[in-house]
Amino acid sequence: MERKWEAKLKQIEERAACYERKPLSSVYRPRLSKPEEPPSIWKLFHRQTEAFNFVKSCKEDVHVFALEYKVGDGQRIYLVTTYTQLWFYYKSRKNLLHCYEVIPENAVCKLYFDLEFNKHANPEADGKKMVALLIEHVCKALQELYRVNCSAEDVFNLDSSTEEKFSRHLIFQLRDVAFKDNIHVGVYTRNRNFRLYKSSKIGKHVALEIAEDNKFFPKHSETVSEENQCFLSSLVSNVRFSDTLRILTCDTSQNKEKRIECFSSTNTKAENIEGFHCSPYPEIDQFVLSLVNKNGIQGGIRRWSYFFPEELLVYDICKYRWCENIRRAHKSNNIMILVDLKNEVWYQKCHDPVCKAENFKSDCFPLPAEVGLLFLLKEEEEFTATETLNSETENPHKPPSSTLSRGVASDADWDNGIDDTYFLEATEDAELAEAAENGLLSYYSGVDEIPDELILQVLQE
């Protein structure tokens, strides 16, 4: 009996020593079916704000993702989980086919671009060449402004192009370097939904895949698969903090000053007003400038916005406050000029609270014939035909395809600074397209008037 007790006591002492070497966790962490799988943090929300509030309450390194679940209206639900847990379910591609990273506002992030253009509207545009030029210019700017070495090998190039649209995502993989937030990157300021690598838009079958001209490849790892490495590299918010991490900023005070500047008829070179360059209709821009440059007043265009379904150009005017409603200039509030491209007319609205309360809209005035779309299309055809004929006459052995029609930039044009305009117009178009996809604009489709609240919201954002 005594021997049995001594054996039992020895067994208890050994077990106690084992627990001392490997103590139990103070908090139980539920896991998936296998010990090597990650802790289970997986919570869905219908509102983005609720998801971010939950993130703040978590001690774990969790992030917010958006999942499209309803075809047609772009409705999304929001998932909070870790990168590891998401990849565990995401890698099989059986579910979670339409996912987006939500890039938090005011959060440190990588430099990234969303690029696209319509192929049919730009038949001579070489998308690959344009991407290569953009990367080259951005790398040059990073070196000149921040002394950051960068090349095409540091840019993860993802492609989701179709027969109709050229579409790329570029995510810069700068070692020990990141930007303070979206505002300092200059792309987007809100909680941006950025489509995940391998995901497609709902109702579409084209996923974001590695572009054939991509030159970035993650370093080999014994513990992380190459696909997982690519997934982690594609995440804009996946920035690892370290003692050597440099946080880059852009001089926002200069940007704020430039926001009140404008391009005028006496200075046709577009200023870098936080990306608010000339609209896709430069002839209409010049017409609007002529409306606000008269009677000794030098007004200008602060920025423009384009509403796709209504084909409406909205110009936010600066330094010119004449209002048709009160028949004089406002003391402090500026005006808007709206151009209806469908009906080829223009009219004026106001930022003034009294005019907005009255829902004031001036009479509609016809656009001059020389800026009408039919006239511009006819002029474009005549211009292209003339240029082609002259080219063939001067050099009969030169193929017609080498002729550059108006609106297509040559290599020399890019070096002269026109690349900034093309790039910023592309990002502006991408932002508007995203807004339309999310239902912001489609909500008002079929309505003759766009509410002032929506117009002002877009202008303010």
Secondary structure as GFF3:
##gff-version 3
##sequence-region A 1 461
A	DSSP	alpha_helix	2	21	.	.	.	ID=ss1
A	DSSP	beta_strand	43	45	.	.	.	ID=ss2
A	DSSP	alpha_helix	48	57	.	.	.	ID=ss3
A	DSSP	beta_strand	63	70	.	.	.	ID=ss4
A	DSSP	beta_strand	75	81	.	.	.	ID=ss5
A	DSSP	alpha_helix	83	90	.	.	.	ID=ss6
A	DSSP	beta_strand	99	103	.	.	.	ID=ss7
A	DSSP	beta_strand	112	118	.	.	.	ID=ss8
A	DSSP	alpha_helix	127	146	.	.	.	ID=ss9
A	DSSP	three_ten_helix	152	154	.	.	.	ID=ss10
A	DSSP	beta_strand	155	159	.	.	.	ID=ss11
A	DSSP	beta_strand	165	172	.	.	.	ID=ss12
A	DSSP	beta_strand	177	179	.	.	.	ID=ss13
A	DSSP	alpha_helix	182	185	.	.	.	ID=ss14
A	DSSP	beta_strand	192	195	.	.	.	ID=ss15
A	DSSP	beta_strand	209	210	.	.	.	ID=ss16
A	DSSP	alpha_helix	226	234	.	.	.	ID=ss17
A	DSSP	beta_strand	246	248	.	.	.	ID=ss18
A	DSSP	alpha_helix	252	259	.	.	.	ID=ss19
A	DSSP	alpha_helix	282	292	.	.	.	ID=ss20
A	DSSP	beta_strand	293	294	.	.	.	ID=ss21
A	DSSP	beta_strand	297	298	.	.	.	ID=ss22
A	DSSP	beta_strand	300	307	.	.	.	ID=ss23
A	DSSP	beta_strand	312	318	.	.	.	ID=ss24
A	DSSP	beta_strand	322	323	.	.	.	ID=ss25
A	DSSP	beta_strand	328	329	.	.	.	ID=ss26
A	DSSP	beta_strand	335	340	.	.	.	ID=ss27
A	DSSP	beta_strand	345	350	.	.	.	ID=ss28
A	DSSP	alpha_helix	353	357	.	.	.	ID=ss29
A	DSSP	beta_strand	365	366	.	.	.	ID=ss30
A	DSSP	three_ten_helix	369	371	.	.	.	ID=ss31
A	DSSP	alpha_helix	373	394	.	.	.	ID=ss32
A	DSSP	three_ten_helix	400	402	.	.	.	ID=ss33
A	DSSP	alpha_helix	411	413	.	.	.	ID=ss34
A	DSSP	pi_helix	414	418	.	.	.	ID=ss35
A	DSSP	alpha_helix	419	437	.	.	.	ID=ss36
A	DSSP	three_ten_helix	442	444	.	.	.	ID=ss37
A	DSSP	alpha_helix	452	460	.	.	.	ID=ss38
###
